[in-house]
């Protein structure tokens, strides 16, 4: 009884302190040399220096001046993660989240000198996160003094676009990882099996066709966070249940808002406007039928695809918001067992971390791409969020007796698994169904490796439906080349899907 009274008294004291009338903010003195924001070049240089010296960059370690400078160059949008501790991200588990949020908003109002409607963009329904407008450096400094701040991050600073000298528009046209191209498959890159489906050459490298004698993914739902799903590819639509694929569902959702306006909440729908998401859905779940087209790893698994971003580089407010929303939605979907995301960023994003941790707390098995070199990411190792402890990181390697990373793939000590996805001689990658009906293409990099691994996980889980996430992951590790050891560049190595389902 005494413990309950003490807890109640502390809560009352906290609420009282939050509601105390502090109409006059404390004076904050700023060094004259830091009254003007850094230029975008200077901001990027500081970020690059941190990556080169520490291997990563986090806004938590940055000075308030750097955070404010990036905020100024990012439309003054700030994301704030709050809570009673660094792990207090789930709003439903925080007894005083509303009180903390109100206290922080009051601090912002005091230092900004404007009404709440000019400050608050959004308050997350599931996570202890608010998105706000902040224009003054003093506000950043004052907030960072609060014990209830988990992170304060510039939410719309486009580091990648600035670094490459192209302030990318919201349109995905010509963006990284996108394209509607198609290519006729070489007969050496597939094998035709009943009823007339093409099995990609890479599947044999992992004994996937033999694993189909035990499991095809039935009853397991894979959630994919990507650029959406093509409305013009019926194998991932109206023909999802054809041939040997039956009794399953495909659902697609859109959470990406194609707007520079942070208050806008109207999405541009679930349809893929890039091409990348369609390819990932194909390699993971395309049906096994008589159309003479590539089959997916888990051809009897259910599919849920979220259009969460315009392209694979999560640069800017709306893309990062979209990914966060997709992970929380998939986390709340009890039918989803596996989440796969073949997108990422150069350094950590607090709201995406929270979204992933939320989904992980719901028992989801999460796979993320270790990184594929583009003009945006060639200078980093394993990218975010693949290096998070809640995530299983995957990359691609070339065929052959020795391990060699694919020409565009990233490796490092955060990698967990590898997938053979590049031919040694031709350089061809993985055959998939393209954006349009009856068309095919080749897709490579750590992206296709990740979606392939998610499909293998579905085979294992379907064979053992009562298993937990950890049991599935342990079986996959035990069925990989390097187990029980872990290679410093390639993790547990290539997975033998047949062993994994036996």
C-alpha positions in Angstrom: 0.0 0.0 0.0 2.8 2.4 0.9 4.5 1.7 -2.5 1.3 2.6 -4.3 0.9 5.8 -2.3 4.5 6.7 -3.0 4.2 6.1 -6.7 1.0 8.1 -6.8 2.6 11.0 -4.9 5.6 11.1 -7.3 3.2 11.2 -10.3 1.3 14.1 -8.7 4.6 15.9 -8.1 5.6 15.4 -11.7 2.3 16.7 -13.1 2.5 19.6 -10.7 6.0 20.5 -12.0 4.7 20.2 -15.6 1.8 22.6 -14.9 3.8 25.1 -13.0 3.6 28.6 -14.5 7.0 29.3 -15.9 5.9 32.0 -18.3 9.4 33.6 -18.5 12.0 31.2 -20.0 15.5 31.1 -18.5 18.0 33.3 -20.3 20.3 31.3 -22.5 23.5 33.0 -23.7 24.9 32.0 -27.0 28.5 32.4 -28.0 28.7 35.3 -30.6 30.6 32.9 -33.0 27.6 30.5 -33.0 24.8 33.0 -33.5 24.7 32.3 -37.2 24.0 28.8 -38.6 26.6 26.7 -40.3 26.3 26.4 -44.0 25.1 23.1 -45.5 28.7 22.4 -46.6 29.9 22.9 -43.0 27.2 20.7 -41.6 27.9 17.9 -44.0 31.7 18.2 -43.3 31.0 17.7 -39.5 28.9 14.7 -40.3 31.5 13.2 -42.6 34.2 13.7 -40.0 32.2 11.8 -37.4 31.6 9.0 -39.9 35.3 8.8 -40.9 36.6 8.8 -37.3 33.9 6.9 -35.4 32.3 4.9 -38.2 28.9 6.5 -37.6 27.1 9.7 -36.8 24.4 10.4 -34.4 22.7 13.7 -33.7 22.8 12.9 -29.9 26.6 13.5 -30.1 26.4 16.7 -32.1 26.6 20.2 -30.6 23.4 22.2 -30.2 24.8 24.6 -32.8 25.1 21.8 -35.3 21.7 20.5 -34.6 20.2 24.0 -35.0 22.1 24.7 -38.1 20.8 21.5 -39.8 17.3 22.4 -38.6 17.5 25.8 -40.2 18.5 24.1 -43.5 15.7 21.5 -43.0 12.6 23.8 -43.0 12.9 24.2 -39.2 11.3 20.7 -38.7 12.5 18.8 -35.6 11.6 15.3 -34.4 11.7 14.9 -30.6 11.8 11.5 -29.0 10.9 11.7 -25.3 10.3 9.4 -22.3 11.4 8.5 -18.8 14.4 6.6 -20.1 16.2 5.8 -23.4 14.0 2.8 -23.8 10.7 4.5 -23.1 9.5 4.7 -26.7 6.2 2.9 -26.5 3.4 5.4 -25.7 1.1 2.7 -24.4 3.6 1.7 -21.8 4.4 5.3 -20.5 2.2 6.3 -17.6 3.0 10.0 -18.0 3.7 10.5 -21.7 1.0 13.1 -22.1 2.4 15.1 -19.2 5.9 14.9 -20.6 4.8 15.9 -24.0 2.9 18.9 -22.7 5.9 20.0 -20.7 8.2 19.9 -23.7 5.7 21.8 -25.9 5.5 24.4 -23.2 9.2 24.9 -23.3 9.1 25.3 -27.0 6.3 27.9 -26.8 8.2 29.8 -24.2 11.4 30.1 -26.2 9.8 30.4 -29.6 7.2 32.9 -28.5 4.4 31.6 -30.6 1.2 29.7 -30.1 0.9 25.9 -30.1 -0.7 25.6 -33.5 2.4 27.3 -35.0 4.7 24.6 -33.4 3.1 21.2 -33.2 3.1 19.3 -36.6 2.1 15.9 -35.2 2.1 13.7 -32.1 2.7 10.0 -32.8 -0.2 7.7 -31.8 2.0 4.8 -30.8 5.4 6.2 -30.1 6.7 8.9 -27.7 7.5 11.2 -30.6 6.4 14.7 -31.6 7.3 16.6 -34.8 7.6 20.4 -34.3 8.7 23.6 -35.8 11.7 25.2 -34.1 13.4 28.3 -35.3 15.6 29.5 -32.4 18.8 27.9 -31.2 17.9 28.7 -27.6 14.9 26.4 -27.9 17.2 23.5 -28.9 19.5 24.2 -26.0 16.7 24.4 -23.5 15.1 21.2 -24.6 18.4 19.3 -24.5 18.6 20.1 -20.8 15.4 18.2 -20.1 15.8 14.7 -18.5 12.8 13.5 -20.6 14.5 14.0 -23.9 15.7 10.9 -25.7 16.7 12.6 -28.9 16.2 15.9 -30.8 16.9 15.6 -34.5 16.6 17.8 -37.5 13.8 16.0 -39.3 14.1 17.4 -42.8 17.8 18.0 -43.3 18.6 16.3 -46.7 22.2 15.3 -46.1 22.4 13.0 -49.1 20.8 15.4 -51.5 23.0 18.2 -50.3 26.1 16.1 -50.4 25.5 15.2 -54.0 24.7 18.8 -55.0 21.1 18.0 -55.9 18.4 19.2 -53.6 16.2 16.3 -54.6 12.5 17.0 -55.2 9.8 14.8 -53.8 9.4 13.1 -57.2 11.0 9.7 -57.4 11.8 10.1 -61.0 15.5 9.3 -61.6 16.0 8.6 -57.9 18.3 6.0 -56.4 17.3 2.4 -56.9 14.4 3.2 -59.2 13.6 2.1 -62.7 10.9 0.5 -64.9 13.4 -1.3 -67.1 12.9 -4.9 -68.3 15.3 -7.5 -69.7 14.8 -10.8 -71.4 16.3 -13.5 -69.2 19.2 -15.6 -70.4 18.3 -19.4 -70.3 21.5 -20.0 -68.2 20.0 -17.9 -65.4 16.9 -20.0 -64.6 15.5 -23.5 -64.6 11.9 -24.3 -65.6 9.9 -26.4 -63.2 6.3 -27.5 -63.0 3.8 -26.1 -63.9 6.0 -23.8 -66.1 7.7 -21.4 -63.7 11.3 -20.1 -63.9 13.4 -20.7 -60.8 16.2 -18.1 -60.6 19.7 -19.6 -60.6 20.5 -18.1 -57.2 17.8 -20.2 -55.5 19.8 -23.4 -56.3 22.8 -21.8 -54.5 20.8 -21.9 -51.3 19.0 -25.2 -51.9 15.6 -23.5 -52.0 14.0 -25.7 -54.7 14.7 -28.8 -52.5 13.4 -26.9 -49.5 10.0 -26.6 -51.3 9.5 -30.3 -50.7 9.0 -29.4 -47.1 7.6 -25.8 -47.1 6.4 -23.1 -49.5 5.6 -20.5 -46.9 2.0 -21.2 -46.5 0.3 -19.4 -43.6 3.1 -16.9 -43.0 2.7 -13.2 -43.8 5.7 -11.2 -45.0 5.5 -7.5 -44.6 7.7 -5.5 -47.0 8.6 -1.8 -46.4 9.6 -0.3 -49.7 8.4 1.9 -52.6 5.0 0.1 -53.1 3.7 -2.4 -55.5 3.0 -2.0 -59.2 -0.6 -2.0 -60.3 0.5 -3.3 -63.6 2.0 -6.6 -62.4 -0.9 -9.0 -62.0 1.3 -11.8 -60.6 1.5 -9.7 -57.5 -2.2 -8.8 -57.8 -5.1 -10.6 -59.3 -3.0 -13.6 -60.3 -1.3 -13.9 -56.9 -3.2 -17.2 -56.4 -2.6 -19.2 -59.5 -0.9 -22.5 -60.2 0.8 -24.0 -57.2 0.1 -20.8 -55.2 -3.3 -20.7 -53.5 -5.2 -19.7 -50.4 -3.1 -16.6 -49.7 -3.6 -12.8 -49.7 -1.8 -9.8 -50.9 -2.5 -6.3 -49.4 -0.9 -3.0 -50.2 -0.9 0.2 -48.3 0.5 3.7 -48.8 1.9 5.8 -46.0 4.3 8.0 -48.0 3.2 11.7 -48.4 4.7 13.2 -51.6 4.8 16.7 -50.3 7.4 19.2 -49.0 4.7 20.5 -46.6 5.1 18.8 -43.2 1.5 19.3 -42.2 0.2 17.4 -45.3 -1.1 13.9 -44.5 -2.5 12.9 -47.9 -0.5 9.9 -49.2 0.1 9.2 -52.9 -1.3 5.7 -52.5 0.2 2.2 -52.4 1.2 1.9 -56.0 4.9 1.7 -56.8 6.3 4.8 -58.6 9.9 3.6 -58.5 10.0 -0.1 -59.4 12.1 -1.3 -56.5 9.3 -2.4 -54.2 7.8 -4.5 -57.0 11.1 -6.4 -57.5 11.4 -7.1 -53.8 7.8 -8.5 -53.6 8.6 -10.6 -56.6 11.7 -12.3 -55.3 10.0 -13.0 -51.9 6.5 -14.1 -52.9 5.8 -14.3 -56.7 3.5 -17.2 -57.5 4.5 -20.5 -59.0 2.3 -20.9 -62.0 2.3 -21.7 -65.7 3.1 -18.2 -67.0 6.7 -19.0 -67.6 7.9 -16.2 -65.3 10.2 -16.1 -62.2 8.8 -17.7 -59.0 9.4 -16.2 -55.5 11.1 -18.0 -52.6 8.0 -18.3 -50.5 5.4 -18.7 -53.3 2.6 -19.6 -50.8 3.2 -16.8 -48.3 0.9 -13.9 -47.7 2.2 -10.5 -48.7 1.7 -7.0 -47.2 3.5 -4.2 -48.9 3.8 -0.6 -47.7 4.7 2.2 -49.9 6.8 4.1 -47.4 9.2 6.2 -49.5 9.9 7.5 -53.0 13.1 5.6 -53.3 15.6 3.5 -51.4 17.6 6.4 -49.8 15.6 7.6 -46.8 16.5 11.2 -47.1 14.1 13.8 -45.6 11.0 14.2 -43.4 8.3 12.5 -45.4 10.3 9.3 -46.3 11.5 8.9 -42.7 7.9 9.4 -41.4 6.6 6.9 -43.9 9.0 4.2 -42.8 8.2 4.8 -39.1 4.5 4.5 -39.9 5.0 1.3 -41.9 6.9 -0.4 -39.1 4.4 0.6 -36.4 1.5 -0.6 -38.6 3.2 -3.9 -39.3 4.1 -4.2 -35.6 0.4 -3.8 -34.8 -0.7 -6.4 -37.3 -0.8 -9.8 -35.5 -0.8 -11.7 -38.8 2.7 -10.4 -39.7 5.6 -12.6 -38.8 8.4 -11.2 -40.9 9.3 -7.7 -42.0 11.8 -7.0 -44.8 13.2 -3.6 -45.8 15.7 -3.1 -48.5 16.1 0.6 -48.0 18.2 2.6 -45.6 20.3 5.7 -44.7 23.8 6.7 -44.0 23.3 7.3 -40.3 20.7 6.7 -37.6 17.2 8.3 -37.6 15.6 8.3 -34.1 12.0 7.9 -35.3 12.9 4.9 -37.6 14.8 3.3 -34.7 11.7 3.7 -32.5 9.4 2.2 -35.2 11.7 -0.8 -35.6 12.0 -1.3 -31.9 8.3 -1.1 -31.6 7.8 -3.8 -34.3 10.5 -5.9 -32.7 8.7 -5.7 -29.3 5.7 -7.3 -31.0 7.8 -10.4 -31.9 8.5 -9.6 -35.6 11.6 -11.0 -37.3 13.1 -8.0 -39.2 15.5 -8.2 -42.1 17.3 -5.1 -43.5 19.7 -4.5 -46.3 23.4 -4.1 -45.4 23.9 -1.5 -48.1 24.3 -1.3 -51.8 26.8 1.2 -53.2 25.4 4.2 -55.0 26.7 7.7 -55.3 25.0 8.3 -52.0 26.5 5.5 -49.9 29.9 4.4 -51.3 31.8 5.9 -48.3 30.0 4.0 -45.5 30.0 0.4 -44.4 26.8 -1.4 -43.2 24.1 1.2 -43.4 21.3 2.1 -41.0 19.1 0.5 -39.9 20.8 -2.8 -40.7 23.3 -2.4 -37.9 20.6 -2.1 -35.2 20.6 -5.1 -32.7 16.9 -5.6 -33.4 17.6 -6.2 -37.1 19.0 -9.1 -39.1 21.5 -7.6 -41.7 21.9 -9.2 -45.1 24.2 -8.5 -48.0 25.0 -10.1 -51.4 28.0 -12.2 -52.6 29.2 -13.6 -55.9 28.9 -17.2 -56.8 32.0 -19.3 -56.3 33.9 -21.4 -53.7 35.3 -18.3 -51.9 33.4 -15.5 -50.4 33.5 -12.3 -52.4 31.0 -9.5 -51.9 29.0 -8.4 -54.9 30.4 -5.5 -56.9 28.0 -3.0 -55.2 27.4 -4.7 -51.8 28.5 -3.5 -48.4 30.0 -5.9 -45.8 31.1 -5.6 -42.2 30.8 -7.0 -38.7 27.1 -6.2 -38.5 26.2 -8.5 -41.3 24.3 -11.7 -40.3 23.7 -13.5 -43.6 24.7 -13.5 -47.2 22.9 -14.5 -50.4 24.6 -15.5 -53.6 23.1 -13.0 -56.2 25.9 -12.2 -58.7 27.2 -14.5 -61.4 30.9 -14.8 -61.5 31.3 -14.6 -65.3 28.3 -12.7 -66.7 27.7 -10.6 -63.6 24.0 -11.2 -64.0 22.0 -11.0 -60.8 18.6 -12.4 -59.8 15.7 -12.8 -62.3 12.5 -11.2 -61.1 9.1 -10.1 -62.5 9.3 -6.6 -63.7 7.0 -3.6 -63.2 4.8 -4.6 -66.1 3.0 -7.9 -66.9 4.9 -10.6 -68.8 8.2 -8.6 -68.4 11.2 -9.7 -66.5 14.4 -8.1 -65.2 17.5 -8.7 -63.2 17.9 -7.2 -59.7 21.0 -7.3 -57.5 22.7 -5.8 -54.4 21.9 -6.3 -50.8 18.3 -5.4 -51.6 17.5 -8.6 -53.4 19.6 -10.5 -50.9 17.4 -9.2 -48.0 14.1 -10.1 -49.7 15.4 -13.5 -50.5 16.4 -14.1 -46.9 12.9 -13.0 -45.7 11.5 -15.6 -48.1 13.7 -18.3 -46.6 12.6 -17.3 -43.1 9.0 -17.7 -44.2 9.8 -21.3 -45.4 11.3 -22.1 -42.0 8.4 -20.5 -40.0 5.7 -22.2 -42.1 7.4 -25.6 -41.5 7.4 -24.8 -37.7 4.4 -22.5 -37.1 4.5 -22.7 -33.3 8.1 -21.4 -33.2 9.1 -18.0 -31.9 11.2 -15.5 -33.9 14.3 -16.5 -32.0 13.8 -20.2 -32.8 13.5 -19.4 -36.5 16.5 -17.2 -36.5 18.6 -19.8 -34.6 17.6 -22.5 -37.2 18.7 -20.2 -40.0 22.0 -19.6 -38.3 22.6 -23.3 -37.7 21.9 -23.9 -41.4 24.5 -21.4 -42.6 28.1 -21.9 -43.8 30.1 -20.4 -41.0 28.0 -21.5 -38.0 28.8 -21.5 -35.1 31.3 -18.9 -36.0 30.7 -15.5 -37.5 32.8 -14.1 -40.2 33.8 -10.4 -39.6 32.6 -9.4 -43.1 29.9 -12.0 -44.0 28.3 -13.0 -40.7 27.1 -16.6 -40.7 27.4 -16.7 -44.5 25.1 -18.4 -47.0 22.0 -20.1 -45.8 21.1 -23.7 -46.8 17.3 -23.5 -47.0 16.9 -27.3 -47.2 18.8 -27.7 -43.9 16.7 -24.9 -42.4 13.4 -26.6 -43.0 14.4 -30.1 -42.0 
